[in-house]
Amino acid sequence: MTRIGYTLSSEEHGPNELVDIARRAEDAGFDFLSISDHFHPWVSQQGESPFVWSTLGAIATATDDIDVGVGVTCPTIRIHPVNVAHAVATVDELFGDRFTFGVGTGENLNEHVTGERWPEHDVRLEMLDEAMGVMRKLWSGETVSHHGDHYTVENARLYTCPDEQPTTVASAFGPQTARWAAENADGLWCSGPKEEPVEAYEDAGGDGPRYTQLHGCYADTEDEAIETVLEYWPNGSIPGELGQELPTPAHFEQAAQLVDREDIAEAGTTTDPDPQAHIDSIEQAIDAGYDHVYVHQIGPEQEPTLEFYEEAVLPSVQ
């Protein structure tokens, strides 16, 4: 059965507002929430970037039953995997069986801030693999010492630790990382209705949940929605690997100057206020093989969107 979720965009909303949106999305009938983990917003107009692990603690107490995932954390450069494991273990205890830990190889935008080198993708995947090994040992409650190619851990033990390994879902944009996810994670995490990562994941033996995020903007008119996207989320239409390589919001703003109205539609962002357009977008993702589909409402107008989905969209897709 497909589950429908809602995005908590840390780049666009402060921590208190994110908690309010989480509570309201649960009341609206969404099945799960995904919250982004960023040090910087993509562009300055988005205006926020609270520390996700603090926000998650507040969401855990503000919600009752809805599942929550962090989508996704890079546990390799900006934050040492020992500290990520510590944060995940505590948050997993707060949520009980409602929490999913999403991991990925990250973006330069967030990871360069400590002055560490931003390596090529193959090296980042090696780092993620080693980091996951360290974190899984820590989540078992044992005392861990590790001297690897990328990380050193000495006599570390988590005393607040979940009874079972946290559910971990790995982000993948292409087949290489999708195959890694099939072997090393409990599920697959993507953006958009891409079929290739799902096929690679399943061909490699992956049989866990498959998440994908759909971007959109609900407004009174399509023109208004497109203008909102251009103002708050032009980064979604920047092509190729620039999203992983550009280092600052200023660089994304420079690249976004090349984005025009036609690029918004080509990027797959839903801007039509007709409920059927939003239903069709979700069904396209389901047809591509995803069983956890979550929607990102771009811009400040969250309450009208939640009402719109509660009344006109969710009844047709759940």
C-alpha positions in Angstrom: 0.0 0.0 0.0 1.4 3.4 -1.0 1.9 5.9 1.8 1.7 9.6 1.2 3.9 12.1 3.1 4.6 15.8 3.5 7.9 17.7 3.4 9.1 19.7 6.4 11.4 22.1 4.5 14.2 23.2 6.9 15.5 25.5 4.3 12.2 27.5 4.3 10.8 27.4 7.8 12.1 28.0 11.3 12.0 25.3 14.0 8.8 26.4 15.7 7.0 26.7 12.3 8.3 23.2 11.3 6.8 21.8 14.5 3.5 23.5 13.8 3.4 22.2 10.2 4.2 18.7 11.4 1.3 18.7 13.8 -1.1 20.1 11.2 0.1 17.6 8.6 -0.7 14.7 11.0 -4.2 16.2 11.6 -4.7 16.5 7.8 -4.2 12.7 7.4 -0.7 12.4 5.9 1.0 9.0 6.6 4.5 10.3 7.2 6.7 13.4 7.3 10.2 14.0 5.9 12.4 16.7 7.3 15.5 18.0 5.5 18.9 18.2 7.1 20.8 21.3 5.8 23.4 23.7 7.2 22.6 26.3 4.5 19.4 27.0 2.5 19.8 26.5 -1.2 19.2 30.2 -1.9 19.1 33.1 0.6 15.4 33.8 -0.1 14.5 30.5 1.6 15.9 32.1 4.7 16.2 29.3 7.3 18.3 26.3 8.3 17.7 25.1 11.9 19.6 22.2 13.4 17.4 19.2 12.4 18.1 17.0 15.5 16.8 19.7 17.8 13.7 20.2 15.7 13.1 16.4 15.6 13.0 16.3 19.3 10.3 18.9 19.4 8.3 17.1 16.6 8.5 13.9 18.6 6.6 15.4 21.5 4.2 17.5 19.3 2.9 14.5 17.2 1.3 11.3 18.2 1.3 8.6 15.6 2.7 9.9 12.3 6.0 8.4 11.0 8.9 10.9 10.6 12.1 10.5 8.6 15.1 12.7 8.1 15.6 13.0 4.4 18.5 12.9 4.2 21.6 13.3 6.5 25.2 13.1 5.2 27.1 11.4 8.2 30.6 11.8 6.7 32.2 15.3 6.6 30.4 18.1 8.4 29.5 15.8 11.4 31.6 12.8 12.5 29.6 9.5 12.3 30.0 9.0 16.0 28.0 12.2 16.7 25.4 11.3 14.0 25.0 7.9 15.6 24.5 9.6 19.0 21.8 11.9 17.6 20.0 9.1 15.7 20.0 6.9 18.8 18.4 9.6 20.9 15.8 10.6 18.3 15.0 7.0 17.6 14.2 6.6 21.4 12.0 9.7 21.3 9.9 8.5 18.4 9.9 4.8 19.2 9.0 2.9 16.0 8.0 6.1 14.1 11.5 7.2 13.0 13.4 6.5 9.8 17.0 7.6 9.3 17.8 8.7 5.7 21.4 8.9 4.7 23.2 10.1 1.6 26.6 11.2 0.2 25.7 14.9 0.7 26.1 18.2 -1.0 29.1 20.6 -1.0 26.7 23.3 0.0 26.5 21.8 3.5 29.6 19.7 4.0 32.4 22.1 3.1 31.8 24.4 6.1 34.4 22.8 8.4 37.1 23.3 5.8 37.4 19.6 4.9 38.0 18.7 1.3 34.9 17.9 -0.9 35.8 14.6 -2.6 34.4 13.0 -5.7 31.4 10.8 -5.5 33.2 7.4 -5.4 35.2 8.6 -2.4 32.1 10.0 -0.7 30.3 6.6 -1.2 33.3 4.9 0.4 33.1 7.3 3.4 29.4 6.6 3.7 30.0 2.9 3.7 32.6 3.2 6.5 30.4 5.6 8.5 27.5 3.2 8.3 29.6 0.4 9.7 30.7 2.6 12.6 27.2 3.7 13.4 25.7 0.2 13.3 28.3 -1.0 15.7 27.5 1.9 18.1 23.8 1.2 17.8 24.4 -2.3 19.0 25.5 -0.9 22.4 29.0 -2.3 22.2 32.2 -0.3 22.9 33.7 0.6 19.6 37.2 1.3 18.5 37.8 1.8 14.8 40.8 2.8 12.8 39.7 3.0 9.2 40.6 4.8 6.0 38.4 7.8 6.8 37.5 7.7 10.5 39.0 7.0 13.9 36.9 6.0 16.9 38.3 5.2 20.3 36.5 3.5 23.1 33.1 4.9 22.2 29.8 3.5 23.5 26.2 4.8 23.3 24.5 4.3 26.6 21.1 5.7 25.3 20.6 3.2 22.6 17.6 1.7 20.7 16.7 -1.9 21.3 16.9 -2.6 17.5 19.0 -1.0 14.7 17.3 2.2 13.5 15.6 1.9 10.1 18.0 3.3 7.6 17.1 4.3 4.0 19.8 5.5 1.6 19.5 8.2 -1.0 20.4 7.5 -4.6 20.2 9.5 -7.8 21.8 6.9 -10.0 22.3 3.1 -10.3 25.6 2.9 -8.5 24.3 4.2 -5.2 21.0 2.4 -5.6 22.9 -0.9 -5.8 24.8 0.2 -2.6 21.5 0.9 -0.9 20.2 -2.6 -1.8 23.2 -4.1 0.0 23.7 -1.7 2.9 20.4 0.0 3.8 16.8 -0.9 4.6 15.3 1.0 1.7 15.8 3.5 -1.1 15.3 7.3 -1.1 15.1 9.4 -4.3 13.7 12.7 -5.6 11.2 12.7 -8.5 9.6 9.8 -10.3 12.8 8.3 -11.6 12.6 4.7 -12.6 16.3 3.9 -13.1 17.2 4.0 -9.4 14.3 1.7 -8.5 15.2 -0.8 -11.2 18.9 -0.8 -10.1 17.8 -1.2 -6.5 15.5 -4.1 -7.2 17.9 -5.8 -9.6 20.6 -5.7 -6.8 18.1 -7.5 -4.5 16.7 -4.5 -2.7 13.2 -5.2 -1.3 12.7 -2.4 1.2 10.5 0.7 1.1 11.1 3.1 -1.8 10.8 6.8 -1.0 10.6 9.8 -3.4 9.9 13.5 -3.0 7.7 15.5 -5.4 8.1 19.2 -5.6 5.1 21.5 -6.2 3.4 24.7 -5.4 -0.3 25.1 -4.7 -1.7 28.6 -5.3 -4.8 30.3 -6.5 -3.4 30.4 -10.1 -0.7 28.6 -11.9 1.1 32.0 -12.7 1.2 32.7 -8.9 2.6 29.3 -8.2 5.3 29.6 -10.9 6.4 33.0 -9.5 6.6 31.5 -6.0 8.8 28.7 -7.3 11.1 31.1 -9.1 11.4 33.2 -5.9 11.8 30.4 -3.3 13.0 27.2 -5.1 14.8 28.0 -8.4 17.4 25.5 -7.4 15.0 22.7 -8.2 15.4 23.5 -11.9 19.2 23.7 -11.9 20.3 20.7 -14.0 22.9 17.9 -13.6 25.3 17.6 -10.7 25.5 21.2 -9.8 23.2 20.5 -6.8 26.0 18.4 -5.3 28.9 20.6 -6.3 28.1 24.3 -5.7 29.4 25.5 -2.4 27.2 28.4 -1.2 23.7 29.9 -1.6 25.3 32.8 -3.6 26.5 30.3 -6.2 23.0 28.7 -6.4 21.5 32.2 -6.8 23.9 32.9 -9.7 23.0 29.6 -11.4 19.3 30.3 -10.8 19.5 33.4 -12.9 19.5 31.0 -15.9 16.2 29.4 -14.8 13.0 30.7 -16.4 9.3 29.8 -16.3 9.5 27.0 -18.8 12.3 25.3 -16.8 9.9 24.9 -13.8 7.6 22.6 -15.7 10.5 20.7 -17.3 11.8 20.0 -13.9 8.6 18.2 -13.0 7.4 20.8 -10.4 3.6 20.7 -10.1 2.1 24.3 -10.3 -1.4 23.6 -11.6 -4.1 24.3 -8.9 -6.3 21.5 -10.3 -6.4 18.6 -7.7 -6.1 16.2 -10.6 -2.6 17.5 -11.5 -1.4 16.7 -8.0 -3.1 13.3 -8.0 -1.5 12.6 -11.4 2.0 13.5 -10.1 1.6 11.1 -7.2 0.3 8.3 -9.4 3.2 8.8 -11.8 5.6 8.2 -8.9 3.7 5.1 -7.8 3.8 3.8 -11.3 7.6 4.3 -11.3 7.9 1.9 -8.4 7.7 4.1 -5.2 5.6 3.1 -2.2 6.4 6.2 -0.1 5.6 9.4 -2.0 5.9 12.7 -0.2 5.1 16.2 -1.5 7.0 19.4 -0.9 4.9 22.6 -1.0 7.3 25.4 -2.1 7.0 28.7 -0.4 5.3 30.1 2.8 1.7 29.1 2.0 1.6 25.9 4.0 -1.9 25.9 5.6 -3.8 26.4 2.4 -1.9 23.5 0.9 -2.6 21.2 3.8 -6.3 22.1 3.6 -6.2 21.5 -0.2 -4.6 18.1 0.2 -6.8 17.1 3.1 -10.0 17.9 1.1 -9.1 17.3 -2.5 -6.0 15.1 -3.0 -5.5 12.6 -0.1 -9.0 11.0 -0.4 -8.1 10.0 -4.0 -4.6 8.5 -3.4 -4.8 6.8 0.0 
